Amino acid sequence: MHIYTIISTLLTLTFLITGGMKLYLPKEKIIANGGAWAETFTEPFIKLLGVIEVICGLGIGIGGRFPIPPIIYIFFISIIMVLMLGASFMHYQRKEYPLLTGTLVLLAMTFYILYNDFLKFL
């Protein structure tokens, strides 16, 4: 299996699961399950993050396997990169270094996918 496919699949699953959890769980439950970052945000904003993650997760999963316009696929990847940059900054400010590490790994994975997609479409 090609590394690109593995990373794309991992990103898809990660954002479907984490986005789904943000949509399904109330803010208090997210905080209780180790998501102290959620204290900073309102419940509607957390739900919005969940919706964005699920949509982008689906976009990455569908775009990597079916022919869709490349710009749409790159758009989904770019949105995820912006989310991961914001999450990295927030985790750094809150000194949540284990979460920062995970976020930076996801950022690196999305950068790898974006870089490879730009190479394919040039």
C-alpha positions in Angstrom: 0.0 0.0 0.0 1.3 3.4 -0.9 2.2 5.8 2.0 0.0 8.5 0.4 -3.0 6.2 0.7 -2.2 5.3 4.3 -1.8 8.9 5.4 -5.0 9.9 3.6 -6.9 7.1 5.2 -5.6 8.0 8.7 -6.5 11.7 8.2 -10.0 10.7 7.0 -10.6 8.5 10.0 -9.1 10.9 12.5 -11.2 13.8 11.4 -14.4 11.8 11.1 -13.9 10.5 14.7 -12.7 13.7 16.3 -15.3 15.8 14.5 -18.0 13.3 15.3 -17.0 13.4 19.0 -17.2 17.2 19.0 -20.7 17.0 17.5 -22.0 14.2 19.7 -20.5 15.0 23.1 -21.5 17.9 25.2 -18.8 20.4 26.2 -18.6 19.1 29.7 -18.0 15.5 28.5 -15.2 16.7 26.2 -13.5 18.5 29.1 -13.9 15.4 31.4 -12.4 13.2 28.7 -9.1 15.2 28.7 -10.2 18.0 26.4 -9.4 20.9 28.7 -9.0 23.0 25.6 -12.8 23.1 25.3 -13.0 25.3 28.4 -11.8 28.2 26.1 -14.7 27.9 23.6 -18.4 28.0 23.6 -20.5 24.9 22.9 -21.7 26.2 19.4 -18.1 26.9 18.4 -17.1 23.4 19.4 -20.0 22.0 17.3 -18.9 24.2 14.4 -15.4 22.7 14.6 -16.9 19.3 14.6 -19.0 20.0 11.5 -15.9 21.4 9.7 -13.8 18.4 10.7 -16.4 15.9 9.5 -17.0 17.6 6.2 -13.2 17.9 5.5 -12.6 14.4 6.7 -15.3 13.2 4.2 -13.7 15.4 1.5 -10.3 14.0 2.0 -11.7 10.4 2.0 -13.8 10.9 -1.1 -11.3 13.1 -2.9 -8.5 10.6 -2.5 -10.5 7.8 -4.0 -12.9 9.3 -6.6 -12.4 11.8 -9.3 -13.4 15.3 -8.0 -12.0 18.6 -9.1 -8.5 18.9 -7.7 -9.2 22.4 -6.3 -12.0 21.1 -4.1 -9.7 18.3 -2.7 -6.9 20.8 -2.1 -9.5 23.2 -0.4 -10.4 20.5 2.1 -6.8 19.8 2.9 -6.1 23.5 3.3 -9.0 23.9 5.7 -7.6 21.1 7.8 -4.2 22.7 7.8 -5.6 26.0 9.0 -7.5 24.1 11.8 -4.3 22.3 12.8 -2.3 25.5 12.9 -4.9 27.1 15.1 -5.0 24.1 17.4 -1.2 24.0 17.6 -1.1 27.6 18.6 -3.8 27.1 21.2 -2.2 23.9 22.7 1.2 25.7 22.8 -0.3 28.7 24.7 -2.1 26.4 27.2 1.2 24.3 27.6 -0.7 21.1 26.5 2.4 19.6 25.0 1.2 16.0 24.4 -1.8 17.5 22.5 0.5 19.9 20.7 2.7 16.9 19.5 -0.4 15.1 18.1 -1.6 18.2 16.4 1.8 18.8 14.8 1.9 15.2 13.5 -1.6 15.8 11.9 -0.3 19.1 10.5 2.7 17.3 9.0 0.5 14.6 7.5 -1.8 17.2 5.9 1.2 19.0 4.6 2.5 15.8 3.0 -0.8 15.2 1.3 -1.1 18.8 0.1 2.5 18.8 -1.2 1.9 15.5 -3.1 -1.4 16.8 -4.6 0.3 20.0 -5.8 2.9 17.8 -7.5 0.2 15.7 -9.2 -1.7 18.7 -10.5 1.3 20.7 -11.8 
